[in-house]
Amino acid sequence: MSRMQSDLNRFRDIVRGRVRDELRKHLGQQELFGKRGREIVSIPIPHLELPHFAHDFGGRGVGQGDGDGDGAKAGKDPGRHILEAEFTVEELAQLLGEALELPRIRPKGRDDLDSRNWRYTGISTTGPESLRHGRRSYRRALRRMIASGAYDPKRPSIVIERGDRRYRAPRPRHEPRANAVILYVMDVSGSMGAEQKELVRIETFWLDAWISRHYEGTRTVYIVHDAVAKEVDRDTFFRIRESGGTVISSAYELAIRILADRFPAEDWNLYMFHFSDGENYSRQDTEKCMQFLDKRLLPSLNLFGYGQVESYGTSGDFYEALDKHFQSEERVALSRIPDRDAIADSIKALLGRGR
């Protein structure tokens, strides 16, 4: 490896370590998501000196002397360098796990859709010469010559004819593949404002990144609810706002139907994350939600996570109801998200069980 390449790799390691050490600060930043889409993410790193050339003209550095013009004097202090480091989402997920000390997820189940791998384990009578199977071709020629009486043990010369040639051929091989489905559920009633939805958007980015890192493929389902629930696409999920009341059980009922119809638990690793300000229509509906979770959802889910996105003027008690009902259940993880500074602790609370 050249000296330049070695220095470059060392510098990249420094940048990576800096991002990991300061990742908690970056977790709540909105600016992470507007650079290059969902594949490449840019993170600004201030106070990091970049390698540069310094020219010395007669002992006076550039920018250190008094200016000759009528304008403002040239500054004497060095400029503050800001580096924008680019990472793939997979790299960020790894840094997230290191920064928050998250345990690796232990997948269950499998999905064999699109899991065929081709291996050259078959034999064919046709094929390119580069795939000719020498031993099989030799054995075929030997059997033919023995059967026809042309083989002389005293002069064991084997002539491989065209019909003797055998070639390696590909065969499909099904391999177990662990895939995951993430159901995101969000309260979009009037009490959930733009700031609360932004907290959810940021947190779901990191949840996606970490869970997807552990699976061959990940699918997402988005459910919104006020008094009724409906499935929507990602853009609608973060933009829609309703003015009705909140009946949380409507979302859980819809989630049960979607999982039963499209994602059987024996084939998928299932995750469900619900975000709300905690206000529900009635205690009776809250109890109905507990029963849905206990009897219908948790038996299928790897993990159910609830994040209470608190907003000014609300005092919902859904968090307390879940905590009381499922305090000893390993598949239930709860967090409070009052502001952006709480996102790191919320992610650790939701993903810290390695499920």
C-alpha positions as CSV (number, residue, x, y, z in Angstrom):
1,M,0.0,0.0,0.0
2,S,1.4,3.4,-1.0
3,R,2.2,6.0,1.7
4,M,-0.5,8.3,0.3
5,Q,-3.1,5.6,0.5
6,S,-2.0,4.7,4.0
7,D,-2.3,8.3,5.1
8,L,-5.8,8.6,3.4
9,N,-7.0,5.5,5.2
10,R,-5.7,6.8,8.5
11,F,-7.5,10.1,7.9
12,R,-10.7,8.2,7.1
13,D,-10.4,6.3,10.4
14,I,-10.0,9.6,12.2
15,V,-13.1,11.0,10.6
16,R,-15.1,7.8,11.3
17,G,-14.0,7.9,15.0
18,R,-15.0,11.5,15.2
19,V,-18.4,10.9,13.8
20,R,-18.9,7.9,16.1
21,D,-17.9,9.8,19.2
22,E,-20.3,12.7,18.3
23,L,-23.1,10.7,16.8
24,R,-25.5,11.4,19.7
25,K,-25.3,15.0,18.7
26,H,-26.1,14.2,15.0
27,L,-29.0,11.8,15.7
28,G,-31.5,14.6,15.9
29,Q,-30.3,16.7,13.0
30,Q,-32.8,17.3,10.2
31,E,-30.0,18.2,7.8
32,L,-28.9,14.6,7.5
33,F,-31.7,13.6,5.1
34,G,-31.4,16.2,2.3
35,K,-28.1,15.5,0.7
36,R,-28.1,12.4,-1.5
37,G,-31.3,10.6,-0.7
38,R,-31.6,7.5,1.5
39,E,-28.3,5.8,0.3
40,I,-25.6,8.4,1.0
41,V,-25.8,10.7,4.0
42,S,-23.5,13.7,4.6
43,I,-22.5,14.7,8.2
44,P,-20.8,18.0,8.9
45,I,-17.7,17.7,11.1
46,P,-16.5,21.1,12.5
47,H,-13.2,21.7,14.2
48,L,-11.3,19.1,12.2
49,E,-8.1,20.3,10.6
50,L,-7.8,19.1,7.0
51,P,-4.3,18.5,5.4
52,H,-3.2,21.5,3.5
53,F,-0.2,23.3,2.0
54,A,1.1,26.5,3.7
55,H,3.2,28.9,1.6
56,D,5.7,31.1,3.4
57,F,6.7,34.3,1.5
58,G,9.6,35.8,3.3
59,G,8.6,34.6,6.7
60,R,5.1,36.2,6.5
61,G,2.2,33.7,6.1
62,V,-0.7,34.5,3.8
63,G,-3.3,36.5,5.5
64,Q,-1.1,37.5,8.5
65,G,-0.1,41.0,7.4
66,D,-2.0,44.2,7.2
67,G,-4.0,44.8,4.1
68,D,-2.9,47.5,1.6
69,G,-6.4,48.4,0.4
70,D,-9.1,50.6,2.0
71,G,-11.2,47.6,3.0
72,A,-11.1,45.6,6.2
73,K,-7.8,44.2,7.5
74,A,-7.0,40.6,6.7
75,G,-7.6,38.3,9.6
76,K,-4.8,36.7,11.6
77,D,-6.7,33.7,13.0
78,P,-7.0,30.5,11.0
79,G,-10.3,29.7,9.4
80,R,-12.6,27.1,10.9
81,H,-12.6,24.0,8.6
82,I,-15.8,22.1,8.3
83,L,-15.6,18.7,6.6
84,E,-18.7,17.0,5.2
85,A,-18.1,13.3,5.6
86,E,-20.2,11.0,3.4
87,F,-21.4,7.7,4.7
88,T,-23.7,5.0,3.4
89,V,-26.7,4.2,5.5
90,E,-25.2,0.8,6.3
91,E,-22.0,2.5,7.6
92,L,-24.1,4.9,9.7
93,A,-26.0,1.9,11.2
94,Q,-22.7,0.4,12.2
95,L,-21.6,3.6,13.9
96,L,-25.0,3.9,15.6
97,G,-24.5,0.4,17.1
98,E,-21.1,1.3,18.3
99,A,-22.0,4.7,19.7
100,L,-25.1,3.5,21.6
101,E,-23.7,0.0,22.3
102,L,-26.6,-1.7,20.7
103,P,-26.7,-5.5,20.8
104,R,-26.9,-7.3,17.4
105,I,-30.4,-8.4,16.5
106,R,-31.1,-12.1,16.5
107,P,-33.3,-12.9,13.5
108,K,-35.9,-15.6,13.5
109,G,-37.9,-17.2,10.7
110,R,-37.1,-17.1,7.0
111,D,-38.4,-15.9,3.7
112,D,-37.4,-18.0,0.6
113,L,-38.8,-15.5,-1.9
114,D,-36.1,-14.4,-4.3
115,S,-33.6,-16.6,-2.4
116,R,-32.4,-18.8,-5.2
117,N,-28.6,-18.9,-5.6
118,W,-27.1,-20.7,-8.6
119,R,-24.3,-23.1,-7.9
120,Y,-22.3,-25.2,-10.4
121,T,-23.2,-28.5,-8.9
122,G,-24.9,-30.2,-11.9
123,I,-23.5,-32.0,-15.0
124,S,-24.5,-31.4,-18.6
125,T,-23.5,-32.8,-22.0
126,T,-23.2,-29.3,-23.4
127,G,-21.5,-26.2,-22.3
128,P,-18.5,-23.9,-22.8
129,E,-15.0,-25.5,-22.8
130,S,-14.1,-23.3,-19.8
131,L,-16.6,-25.4,-17.7
132,R,-15.6,-28.8,-19.0
133,H,-15.4,-31.4,-16.2
134,G,-12.1,-33.2,-16.9
135,R,-12.6,-36.2,-14.6
136,R,-16.2,-36.8,-15.6
137,S,-15.2,-36.6,-19.3
138,Y,-12.3,-39.0,-18.8
139,R,-14.5,-41.6,-16.9
140,R,-17.1,-41.4,-19.6
141,A,-14.5,-42.0,-22.4
142,L,-13.0,-44.9,-20.4
143,R,-16.4,-46.6,-19.9
144,R,-17.1,-46.2,-23.6
145,M,-13.8,-47.7,-24.7
146,I,-14.1,-50.7,-22.3
147,A,-17.7,-51.4,-23.5
148,S,-16.6,-51.3,-27.1
149,G,-13.4,-53.4,-26.6
150,A,-11.2,-50.6,-27.7
151,Y,-9.4,-50.2,-24.4
152,D,-6.0,-52.0,-24.2
153,P,-4.7,-52.3,-20.6
154,K,-1.1,-52.7,-21.9
155,R,-1.4,-49.5,-23.8
156,P,-3.8,-47.4,-21.7
157,S,-4.5,-44.5,-24.0
158,I,-7.8,-42.8,-23.5
159,V,-9.3,-40.8,-26.4
160,I,-12.0,-38.3,-25.3
161,E,-14.5,-37.9,-28.1
162,R,-17.1,-35.2,-28.4
163,G,-19.9,-37.4,-26.9
164,D,-17.7,-38.1,-23.9
165,R,-17.4,-34.5,-22.8
166,R,-19.2,-33.4,-19.7
167,Y,-19.6,-29.9,-18.4
168,R,-20.3,-28.2,-15.1
169,A,-23.9,-26.9,-15.0
170,P,-25.6,-24.5,-12.7
171,R,-28.4,-25.6,-10.4
172,P,-30.7,-23.4,-8.3
173,R,-30.1,-23.7,-4.6
174,H,-32.6,-22.4,-2.1
175,E,-31.1,-20.9,0.9
176,P,-32.9,-19.7,4.0
177,R,-33.0,-15.9,4.1
178,A,-34.1,-13.8,7.0
179,N,-36.3,-10.9,6.0
180,A,-38.0,-8.3,8.1
181,V,-41.2,-6.2,8.0
182,I,-41.4,-2.9,10.0
183,L,-44.9,-1.5,10.7
184,Y,-44.8,2.1,11.6
185,V,-47.9,3.4,13.3
186,M,-48.5,7.1,14.0
187,D,-51.2,9.2,15.7
188,V,-52.1,12.0,13.2
189,S,-54.9,13.6,15.3
190,G,-55.0,17.3,15.8
191,S,-52.7,17.3,18.9
192,M,-49.8,15.9,16.9
193,G,-48.1,18.9,15.3
194,A,-45.3,19.3,12.7
195,E,-42.5,19.2,15.4
196,Q,-43.8,15.9,16.8
197,K,-43.9,14.4,13.3
198,E,-40.4,15.6,12.6
199,L,-39.2,13.7,15.7
200,V,-40.9,10.6,14.4
201,R,-39.4,11.0,10.9
202,I,-35.8,11.3,12.3
203,E,-36.2,8.4,14.7
204,T,-37.7,6.1,12.0
205,F,-34.6,6.8,9.8
206,W,-32.3,5.4,12.4
207,L,-34.7,2.5,13.3
208,D,-34.7,1.6,9.6
209,A,-31.0,1.8,9.3
210,W,-30.2,-0.5,12.3
211,I,-32.9,-3.1,11.6
212,S,-32.1,-3.3,7.9
213,R,-28.5,-4.0,8.6
214,H,-29.4,-7.4,10.1
215,Y,-31.6,-8.7,7.3
216,E,-31.3,-9.6,3.6
217,G,-34.4,-7.5,2.9
218,T,-36.7,-5.2,4.8
219,R,-40.2,-4.0,3.9
220,T,-42.0,-1.2,5.6
221,V,-45.7,-0.6,6.2
222,Y,-47.1,2.8,7.3
223,I,-50.3,3.2,9.2
224,V,-51.8,6.5,10.4
225,H,-54.8,6.9,12.8
226,D,-57.0,9.4,14.5
227,A,-60.4,8.0,15.2
228,V,-59.9,5.5,12.3
229,A,-56.8,3.9,10.8
230,K,-55.6,3.5,7.2
231,E,-52.5,2.3,5.4
232,V,-50.6,5.0,3.5
233,D,-47.3,5.5,1.7
234,R,-44.2,7.0,3.3
235,D,-44.7,10.6,2.1
236,T,-48.3,10.7,3.3
237,F,-47.3,9.2,6.6
238,F,-45.2,12.3,7.5
239,R,-47.4,14.9,5.8
240,I,-51.0,14.0,6.7
241,R,-52.7,15.7,9.6
242,E,-56.3,15.1,10.7
243,S,-58.4,16.9,13.2
244,G,-60.4,14.1,14.7
245,G,-60.1,12.3,18.0
246,T,-57.8,9.4,18.8
247,V,-58.9,5.7,18.8
248,I,-55.6,3.8,19.0
249,S,-57.3,0.4,18.8
250,S,-58.3,1.1,15.2
251,A,-54.6,1.1,14.2
252,Y,-53.9,-2.2,16.1
253,E,-56.8,-3.8,14.4
254,L,-55.5,-2.8,11.0
255,A,-52.0,-4.0,11.8
256,I,-53.4,-7.4,12.8
257,R,-55.2,-7.7,9.5
258,I,-52.1,-6.7,7.5
259,L,-49.9,-9.2,9.2
260,A,-52.4,-12.0,8.9
261,D,-53.0,-11.3,5.1
262,R,-49.5,-10.5,3.9
263,F,-46.8,-11.4,6.4
264,P,-47.1,-14.7,8.3
265,A,-45.0,-14.8,11.4
266,E,-43.4,-18.1,10.4
267,D,-41.7,-16.5,7.4
268,W,-41.0,-12.9,8.6
269,N,-39.3,-11.1,11.4
270,L,-41.9,-8.6,12.4
271,Y,-41.4,-5.2,14.1
272,M,-44.0,-2.7,15.1
273,F,-43.3,0.9,16.3
274,H,-46.1,3.1,17.4
275,F,-45.7,6.9,17.9
276,S,-48.3,9.0,19.7
277,D,-48.7,11.8,22.2
278,G,-50.3,9.3,24.5
279,E,-53.9,10.6,24.4
280,N,-56.5,8.0,23.7
281,Y,-60.3,8.2,23.3
282,S,-61.1,6.3,26.5
283,R,-59.7,4.0,29.1
284,Q,-61.9,1.2,27.6
285,D,-60.1,1.6,24.3
286,T,-56.7,1.6,26.0
287,E,-57.7,-1.7,27.6
288,K,-58.8,-3.0,24.2
289,C,-55.3,-2.1,22.9
290,M,-53.7,-4.0,25.7
291,Q,-55.7,-7.1,24.8
292,F,-54.9,-6.7,21.1
293,L,-51.2,-6.6,21.9
294,D,-51.3,-9.4,24.4
295,K,-53.3,-11.9,22.4
296,R,-53.0,-11.0,18.7
297,L,-49.8,-9.0,18.1
298,L,-47.0,-9.9,20.5
299,P,-47.2,-13.6,19.7
300,S,-46.1,-12.7,16.1
301,L,-43.8,-9.8,16.7
302,N,-40.1,-9.8,17.4
303,L,-40.5,-6.4,19.0
304,F,-43.2,-3.8,19.8
305,G,-41.9,-0.4,20.4
306,Y,-43.8,2.6,21.6
307,G,-42.5,6.2,21.5
308,Q,-44.5,8.9,23.3
309,V,-43.8,12.1,21.4
310,E,-44.8,14.6,24.0
311,S,-46.3,17.9,22.9
312,Y,-47.2,21.1,24.8
313,G,-50.6,21.0,26.4
314,T,-51.0,17.2,26.3
315,S,-51.0,14.8,29.1
316,G,-51.7,11.4,27.6
317,D,-51.3,8.3,29.8
318,F,-50.9,5.6,27.1
319,Y,-47.2,5.2,28.1
320,E,-48.1,4.5,31.7
321,A,-50.8,1.9,30.6
322,L,-48.3,0.0,28.5
323,D,-45.6,0.2,31.2
324,K,-48.0,-1.2,33.8
325,H,-49.4,-4.0,31.6
326,F,-46.1,-5.2,30.0
327,Q,-43.4,-4.2,32.5
328,S,-41.9,-7.7,32.4
329,E,-42.4,-8.4,28.7
330,E,-39.1,-8.6,26.8
331,R,-40.8,-7.9,23.4
332,V,-42.2,-4.5,24.6
333,A,-39.9,-1.5,24.6
334,L,-41.0,2.0,25.6
335,S,-39.5,5.5,25.3
336,R,-40.4,9.1,25.8
337,I,-39.4,11.6,23.1
338,P,-40.0,15.2,24.4
339,D,-37.4,16.8,22.0
340,R,-34.6,16.1,19.6
341,D,-32.1,15.7,22.4
342,A,-34.0,12.6,23.6
343,I,-33.8,10.7,20.3
344,A,-30.5,9.0,21.2
345,D,-31.9,7.6,24.5
346,S,-35.2,6.7,22.7
347,I,-33.4,4.6,20.1
348,K,-31.3,2.9,22.7
349,A,-34.5,2.1,24.7
350,L,-36.3,0.7,21.7
351,L,-33.4,-1.3,20.1
352,G,-31.4,-2.2,23.2
353,R,-32.9,-5.6,23.7
354,G,-31.3,-7.2,20.6
355,R,-34.6,-8.5,19.3
